[in-house]
Amino acid sequence: MKIQDEANKYHATRAINNSMLKQYIDNPFMAGLRYWSDVKLPEVSKEAYKQGDALHAKVLEPERFEDEYTIKPEGLSLATKEGKLWKSENSHKSIVDPILLEQEAVLMFSPFAKWFKEGENEISIYGEHEGIKTKARFDCIYNDTILDLKTTSARSEQEFLEHCISFKYDVQQVWYSRMFQEHFGYKPKAFIFLAVTKTSPVNIFYQILPSELVARGKNLVDSTLPLIISSINENSWPLRESKASLEAVKPWILEAEGVL
């Protein structure tokens, strides 16, 4: 089932998704707690997440942006009388940094602007695996190609690729591609990560993951999914044991503590 629904509805639907897969790889217990329990963890506001979500909304869901966000005027200090008044007048919305305007301008001048305007944005696809619900939410699908918009702190294209490895974007690509194929009956033509830097001057580039990294993602999904299914069926979410080693501790620290 493919629908253009609200993000809140998507997140409220209990189903295996990319985030749960990556969390399970790192710590099965936290995956069960965050994604498969009735425990309501306190929401902690993260500025980086807010800025990234605001950019997604500005480019992909303009109406949601108008409802949820407002951009702080350039040079306005919220500590001043004028700033406090402006903040109180916009208290019903989340305030984001004006860097978003530069990011939007760069994106909308890029070749991908046509994709945002003519493609299907913020599309949820729901499925099932061994009787358990699955889901994925796509930023943009254009001409059977998946485009995922990322804001990044990477200072170079090489550093962004390293982020793709550490943040397991390969797992996301494999999961989304499978959900796409299960729904449409054929593979996506391509999967593209479109990266936009978080600081000015804004830089933009796209990344197609190397085949070796995609192979890693396939192995991770194939090995992790059965474990998640088992944890769900048995309601067993193992707590990960630390793999920290003294060999990785700096020698002078060990010497200072009398360990060596």
C-alpha positions in Angstrom: 0.0 0.0 0.0 1.4 3.4 -1.0 -0.1 6.5 0.5 0.8 10.2 0.8 0.1 10.5 4.5 1.2 12.7 7.4 4.5 12.0 9.0 2.9 11.7 12.5 0.6 8.9 11.2 3.6 7.1 9.7 5.6 7.3 12.9 2.7 6.1 14.9 2.3 2.9 12.9 4.2 0.1 14.6 6.2 -1.7 11.9 9.7 -2.7 11.1 11.5 0.1 9.3 15.0 1.4 8.5 15.5 3.1 11.8 14.6 0.0 13.7 16.9 -2.2 11.7 19.9 0.2 12.3 19.0 0.5 16.1 18.8 -3.3 16.4 22.3 -3.7 14.8 23.7 -1.4 17.5 21.6 -2.6 20.4 18.6 -5.0 20.2 17.2 -3.9 23.6 16.9 -0.2 22.5 15.3 -1.3 19.3 12.6 -3.1 21.2 12.1 -0.2 23.6 12.0 2.5 21.0 10.1 0.8 18.2 8.2 -2.2 19.7 7.0 -1.3 23.2 4.3 0.9 24.7 6.9 2.9 26.7 6.7 6.6 25.8 10.2 8.0 26.1 10.4 11.7 26.7 11.0 13.7 23.5 14.3 15.5 23.5 14.5 18.5 21.2 17.5 18.2 18.8 18.4 21.4 16.9 20.1 19.5 14.1 17.0 17.3 13.6 14.7 20.3 13.6 16.7 22.1 11.0 16.8 19.0 8.8 13.1 18.4 9.1 12.4 22.0 8.4 14.4 21.8 5.1 12.6 18.7 4.1 9.2 20.4 4.8 10.2 23.6 2.9 11.3 21.7 -0.2 9.0 18.7 -0.2 5.9 19.7 1.9 5.6 23.5 1.7 2.1 23.5 3.4 3.5 21.6 6.4 6.4 24.0 6.7 3.9 27.0 6.8 2.0 25.2 9.6 4.9 24.1 11.7 7.9 26.3 11.2 9.0 29.9 11.0 12.4 31.3 10.0 14.2 33.7 12.5 14.9 37.0 10.7 18.6 37.5 9.9 20.4 39.4 12.6 17.5 39.3 15.1 18.6 38.4 18.7 15.9 36.6 20.6 17.4 38.0 23.8 16.4 41.6 22.9 13.0 43.1 23.6 12.2 43.1 19.9 13.4 39.4 19.6 11.3 38.3 22.6 8.2 40.0 21.1 8.8 38.3 17.8 9.3 34.9 19.5 6.1 35.3 21.5 4.2 36.1 18.4 5.5 32.9 16.8 5.3 30.7 19.8 2.9 28.3 18.0 5.7 27.4 15.5 9.2 26.0 15.7 11.9 28.6 15.0 14.6 27.6 12.6 17.9 29.3 11.5 17.9 31.4 8.3 20.6 29.2 6.8 17.5 27.2 5.6 16.8 29.9 3.0 20.3 29.5 1.5 19.9 25.7 1.5 16.5 26.0 -0.2 17.8 28.4 -2.8 20.7 26.1 -3.7 18.3 23.1 -3.9 15.7 24.8 -6.0 18.4 26.0 -8.5 19.8 22.5 -8.8 18.8 19.9 -11.5 16.8 18.1 -8.8 14.3 21.0 -8.4 12.3 19.3 -11.2 12.2 16.1 -9.2 10.7 17.9 -6.2 8.1 19.6 -8.3 7.1 16.6 -10.5 7.9 13.6 -8.3 5.9 12.0 -5.5 7.1 13.5 -2.2 6.9 12.1 1.3 5.3 8.8 0.2 4.8 6.0 2.7 4.8 2.4 1.6 3.5 -0.3 3.9 4.0 -4.0 3.6 4.4 -7.3 5.5 7.1 -9.8 6.2 6.3 -13.1 7.8 3.1 -11.7 9.1 4.7 -8.6 10.6 4.1 -5.1 9.3 6.9 -3.2 7.5 7.1 0.4 6.3 9.3 3.0 4.6 8.9 6.7 4.0 10.4 8.1 0.8 11.5 11.7 0.5 11.0 11.7 -3.3 10.3 9.1 -6.0 10.8 10.5 -9.5 10.8 8.4 -12.7 11.2 5.2 -10.7 14.3 6.6 -8.9 14.5 7.1 -5.2 15.9 10.4 -4.0 16.8 10.9 -0.3 17.6 14.3 1.0 20.3 14.6 3.6 21.6 17.5 5.6 25.2 16.9 6.5 28.0 18.3 8.7 30.5 16.7 6.3 33.0 19.2 4.9 33.8 17.2 1.8 32.3 14.6 -0.5 34.8 12.1 0.9 33.7 12.8 4.4 30.1 12.4 3.5 30.8 8.9 2.0 32.4 8.1 5.4 29.2 9.3 7.1 27.3 7.0 4.8 29.3 4.1 6.2 29.1 5.1 9.9 25.4 6.1 9.7 24.6 2.9 7.8 22.9 4.6 4.8 23.6 1.4 2.9 21.0 -0.3 5.2 18.5 2.4 4.3 19.1 2.0 0.6 18.6 -1.8 0.7 15.5 -1.6 2.9 13.9 1.2 0.8 14.7 -0.5 -2.5 13.1 -3.8 -1.2 10.0 -2.0 -0.1 9.8 -0.3 -3.5 10.2 -3.5 -5.3 7.6 -5.4 -3.2 5.1 -2.6 -3.8 5.7 -1.9 -7.5 6.9 -5.3 -8.6 10.2 -4.1 -10.1 13.4 -2.6 -8.8 14.0 1.2 -8.6 16.2 2.5 -11.4 18.6 4.1 -9.0 19.0 5.3 -5.4 20.5 8.7 -4.9 21.5 10.5 -1.7 21.3 14.3 -2.2 23.6 16.0 0.4 23.2 19.6 1.5 25.7 21.1 4.0 24.5 22.5 7.3 26.7 25.6 7.3 27.2 28.6 5.0 28.5 28.8 2.3 26.1 25.9 1.4 27.4 23.1 -0.8 25.4 20.5 -2.5 26.3 17.2 -4.2 24.8 13.8 -4.8 26.1 10.4 -3.8 25.5 7.0 -5.4 26.8 4.3 -3.0 29.6 2.0 -4.2 28.5 -1.5 -4.9 30.7 -2.8 -2.1 28.9 -0.7 0.4 25.5 -1.7 -1.0 26.6 -5.4 -0.6 27.4 -4.6 3.1 23.9 -3.2 3.5 22.3 -6.3 2.0 24.3 -8.5 4.4 23.2 -6.4 7.3 19.6 -6.4 6.4 19.6 -10.2 5.6 21.3 -11.1 8.9 19.3 -8.6 11.1 15.8 -9.0 9.8 15.4 -12.7 11.0 16.7 -11.6 14.5 14.1 -8.8 14.7 11.3 -11.2 13.7 12.5 -13.7 16.4 12.6 -10.9 19.0 9.1 -9.8 18.1 7.7 -13.3 18.2 9.4 -14.2 21.5 9.2 -10.7 23.0 12.9 -10.9 23.8 15.2 -8.0 23.2 18.8 -8.8 24.4 20.8 -6.0 26.0 24.1 -5.6 24.2 27.3 -6.4 26.1 30.0 -3.8 25.8 32.8 -4.7 23.4 35.2 -2.2 24.8 38.8 -3.4 25.1 41.8 -2.4 27.1 43.9 -2.7 23.9 42.1 0.3 22.5 42.8 2.5 25.6 45.7 5.0 25.1 48.8 3.6 26.7 49.6 6.7 28.8 46.1 6.5 30.4 46.7 2.9 31.4 50.2 3.8 32.7 48.8 6.7 34.8 46.2 4.5 36.3 48.7 1.8 37.2 47.2 -0.8 34.8 50.4 -1.3 32.9 
